[in-house]
Amino acid sequence: MDNKKVVAAILIIIPFVAYFILPAYNAQYPEAFGLPLFYWYQIIWLPISGIMFYIAAVLIDMGRKRTAPSQPGVHRRRRRKSSKR
């Protein structure tokens, strides 16, 4: 497996793990701007996870471009030699 794909997979998994550890952030205190920890923890992770998903998509796309043919779906046609009499 390519190193870029491994890094992309890790970047995709991290936000899911951060959201699924609910007992760690399911609390009222500390508060930030009047919001309990539960809400501002999720608000902080929204842009972080978006950035991580974007980086993962770029890494995966770079891997596809490297291995893909130059023009997919375009086939050269053989020209028939015309016989001139």
N, C-alpha and C positions, 0 to 999 in steps of 0.2 A: 504494500500500500504506500502511496506517495505521502511524503511528509506534510504537504499542503493539505491533503485530505484529513490527515490526523489532527492537524491544528484546527481545521474548520470544524471537525466533529467535536473537539473539546470546546471551541467557542460556542457551539450550538447547545451543548449539554449544560454549561455553567449557569445560564439564566434559569433553566428548568430546575436545577438543583436549588438555586437561590430562592425560587418561588415555593418549592415543595417542602422546605424546612419550616413549615408554618409554626410549630411550637416555639421556634427560636425568636420569632418577631410578633407573635400574637400577644401583644401587651398594650396597655394603655399608656404607660410611662416608659421612656421619656417622651415628652411632647416637643414638637417643633412647629412653630407658628400656629399653635392651637390644635394641631393634628396629632392623634396618637401615633405611636411607633408603627402600628400595623399599616396605616395609610401612607405615611411618608416613606417607609421602606419600599413599598410597592411603587410609589411615584418616582423614587430615585432609580429603581431598577428598570423602569420603562425605557428611558433613553440609553442606559447602559446596554440593555439587551438588544435594542435596535442597532446600536453601533456594532455590537458583536455579531449579530446576524448579517449585517452588511459586509463586514470584513470576511466572514465565512463564505458569503456568496461570491465575493471577488476572488477569493482563493480557489474556490471550486471552478469558477468561470475561467480563471487563468489556466487551470489544469486541462480544461476542455479545449481551449484554443490551441494549446500546445500539441495535443494529440489529434485534433480534428484535421481533415483534409482542407486544402486551401479554399476550395469552393464546393461545398457539399451539394449534391443533387445535380450538379452540372456534369454531363457526360459528353465526351467528344464523339462526334459521329464520323464514321469513316466515309470518305467520299468515294464514290464509285468512279472508276476510271472510265471516261467516256471513250468509246471507240470512234475515232474519226476515220471516215472512209473517203 
